[in-house]
Amino acid sequence: SVRALADYYRTVELGLGVCFRNSGLAPLIAERNERTAAGSIGAVVFGSDQGLVGQFNDVVVDFAVKTLAALPGTSQVWAVGERVQGRLTDAGLSLAGLFVVPNSVKAITPLVGQIQIETEAHRTSSENASLWVFHNRPLSGALYEPVSQRLLPFDAQWQRDLAKIGWPTENLPEVMGRGVATLHGLIREYLFISFFRACADSLASEN
């Protein structure tokens, strides 16, 4: 599942890159990277509900605490897993909610829907709110490493990086239908697949 998600994630990025190379769509992403005002920080931290997982939860919590401490603004954290929730509480972070770790790949989609509803409410309540996700990512063998990704807000640098992605074939791509609607659809898919992949990576690392 993790390997398949990586391919699909790349497909979504390719689509976004095509949209951003279209000059008519470029102004839709604001120059937010020029603004450094502190705002509310939302963070989703994926861990485990189970014990007997060694340093799995400690590793991701330590990484999240250090990363969030270096950011301007106040943090609110959603925990995915009772065990990681306890570690986050011990670290002194403000908890906004708790989600149950899915027990199968099919159960990830409903979880992602819940996360998106909760975090969207957080975004609408704060003008400069940002959204981060923290999880463990599997490496070779039984190894894993903690990683993070800032999902929101989108900024001009994010747009430029995607626009630089080369198309993998000699057939030039074309944006179908209404360009703005296509872009918004790809952005929604980008956010969904980012959460989905974070959860799948965490489950693979835990196992």
C-alpha positions in Angstrom: 0.0 0.0 0.0 2.8 2.4 0.9 4.6 1.8 -2.4 1.4 2.2 -4.4 0.6 5.5 -2.6 4.0 6.9 -3.5 3.2 6.4 -7.2 -0.3 8.0 -6.8 1.2 10.9 -4.8 3.6 11.5 -7.7 0.7 11.5 -10.2 -1.2 14.2 -8.2 2.0 16.3 -8.0 2.4 16.0 -11.8 -1.1 17.2 -12.3 -0.6 20.2 -9.9 2.6 21.0 -11.8 0.8 21.2 -15.1 -1.9 23.5 -13.5 0.8 25.8 -12.0 2.6 26.1 -15.3 -0.6 27.5 -16.8 -0.1 31.3 -16.4 -3.8 31.8 -15.9 -3.8 29.7 -12.7 -0.6 31.0 -11.1 -2.2 33.9 -9.2 -4.5 31.5 -7.2 -1.7 30.7 -4.7 -0.8 33.7 -2.6 2.7 34.9 -1.8 2.3 33.6 1.7 6.0 32.9 2.1 6.7 36.6 2.2 4.7 36.9 5.4 6.2 35.5 8.7 3.5 36.6 11.2 3.1 34.1 14.0 -0.2 32.2 14.0 -1.9 29.1 15.3 -0.1 25.8 14.5 -2.1 22.7 14.0 -0.3 19.4 14.1 -1.4 15.8 13.5 0.9 13.2 15.1 0.5 9.6 14.1 1.5 7.0 16.7 0.1 3.7 18.1 -2.8 2.4 20.2 -0.7 -0.6 21.2 2.1 -1.1 23.6 5.2 -3.3 23.0 6.4 -1.1 20.1 9.7 0.0 21.6 10.6 3.6 21.0 8.1 4.0 18.2 6.0 6.7 20.0 8.9 8.4 21.8 10.8 8.9 18.5 7.9 10.7 16.7 6.9 12.7 19.7 10.5 13.9 20.4 10.8 14.9 16.8 7.4 16.7 16.8 8.2 18.6 20.0 11.5 19.9 18.7 10.1 20.9 15.3 7.1 22.7 16.8 9.2 24.5 19.4 11.2 26.1 16.6 8.1 27.6 14.9 6.5 30.9 15.8 3.0 30.7 17.3 1.0 28.4 19.6 0.5 24.7 18.8 -2.6 22.5 18.9 -2.1 18.8 18.4 -4.3 16.0 17.3 -3.0 12.5 18.4 -3.7 9.4 16.3 -3.3 6.7 18.9 -3.7 6.5 22.7 -0.1 5.7 23.4 1.2 8.7 21.4 -1.4 10.9 23.1 0.1 10.1 26.5 3.6 11.0 25.3 2.3 14.3 23.9 0.6 15.1 27.1 3.7 14.4 29.1 5.6 16.7 26.7 3.3 19.6 27.7 1.6 20.1 24.2 -2.0 21.3 24.0 -4.1 18.5 22.7 -7.1 19.3 20.4 -8.3 15.7 19.9 -7.7 12.0 19.7 -8.2 9.6 16.9 -8.2 5.8 17.0 -5.5 4.1 14.9 -7.1 2.2 12.0 -6.8 -1.5 12.0 -6.6 -2.0 8.3 -5.9 -0.1 5.1 -9.6 0.2 4.3 -10.2 2.0 7.7 -7.7 4.8 6.8 -10.1 6.6 4.5 -12.8 7.3 7.3 -10.0 8.4 9.6 -8.7 10.9 7.1 -12.2 12.3 6.6 -12.4 12.9 10.4 -9.0 14.5 10.5 -9.9 16.8 7.6 -13.1 18.0 9.3 -11.3 18.7 12.6 -8.4 20.5 11.1 -10.5 22.6 8.8 -12.4 23.9 11.8 -9.0 24.9 13.3 -8.0 26.6 10.0 -11.2 28.7 9.8 -10.8 30.0 13.4 -7.3 31.5 12.9 -6.2 33.7 10.0 -2.6 32.6 9.9 -3.1 29.0 10.9 -0.7 26.4 9.6 -1.1 22.6 9.5 1.7 20.0 9.9 1.7 16.3 10.0 4.3 14.1 11.9 4.7 10.3 11.5 7.3 7.6 11.3 8.3 6.5 7.8 9.6 2.9 7.1 13.2 2.4 5.9 14.8 -0.8 4.9 14.3 -3.9 7.0 12.8 -3.1 10.5 14.1 0.5 10.5 12.0 3.7 10.5 12.6 7.4 10.9 10.4 10.4 12.0 9.4 12.9 9.3 7.2 15.9 9.0 5.4 17.8 6.3 3.8 21.3 6.3 0.5 20.9 4.4 -0.9 24.4 4.9 -0.8 27.2 4.0 0.2 26.8 0.4 2.8 29.3 -0.7 4.5 30.5 -3.8 7.6 28.4 -3.3 5.5 25.3 -3.1 3.9 26.3 -6.4 7.2 27.0 -8.1 8.7 23.6 -6.9 5.7 21.7 -8.4 5.8 23.7 -11.6 9.5 22.6 -12.1 8.6 18.9 -12.1 9.2 17.6 -15.6 6.6 15.7 -17.5 7.7 12.0 -17.8 6.8 11.6 -21.5 7.1 13.5 -24.7 3.4 14.0 -25.0 2.6 17.5 -23.7 -0.1 17.6 -21.0 -3.3 19.7 -21.2 -5.6 20.8 -18.4 -9.1 19.5 -19.2 -12.3 21.3 -18.5 -12.3 24.4 -16.4 -8.8 25.0 -15.1 -9.7 26.4 -11.7 -12.0 23.5 -10.9 -9.3 21.1 -11.9 -6.8 22.8 -9.7 -9.1 22.8 -6.7 -9.8 19.2 -7.2 -6.1 18.3 -7.4 -5.5 20.3 -4.2 -8.2 18.5 -2.3 -6.7 15.2 -3.5 -3.2 16.4 -2.5 -4.3 17.0 1.1 -6.3 13.7 1.3 -3.4 11.6 -0.1 -0.9 13.4 2.2 -2.8 12.3 5.3 -3.5 8.9 3.9 0.1 8.3 3.1 1.2 9.5 6.5 -1.1 7.0 8.2 0.0 4.2 6.0 3.6 5.0 6.5 3.1 5.0 10.3 1.2 1.6 10.2 4.0 0.1 8.1 6.7 1.5 10.5 4.8 0.2 13.5 4.5 -3.3 12.0 
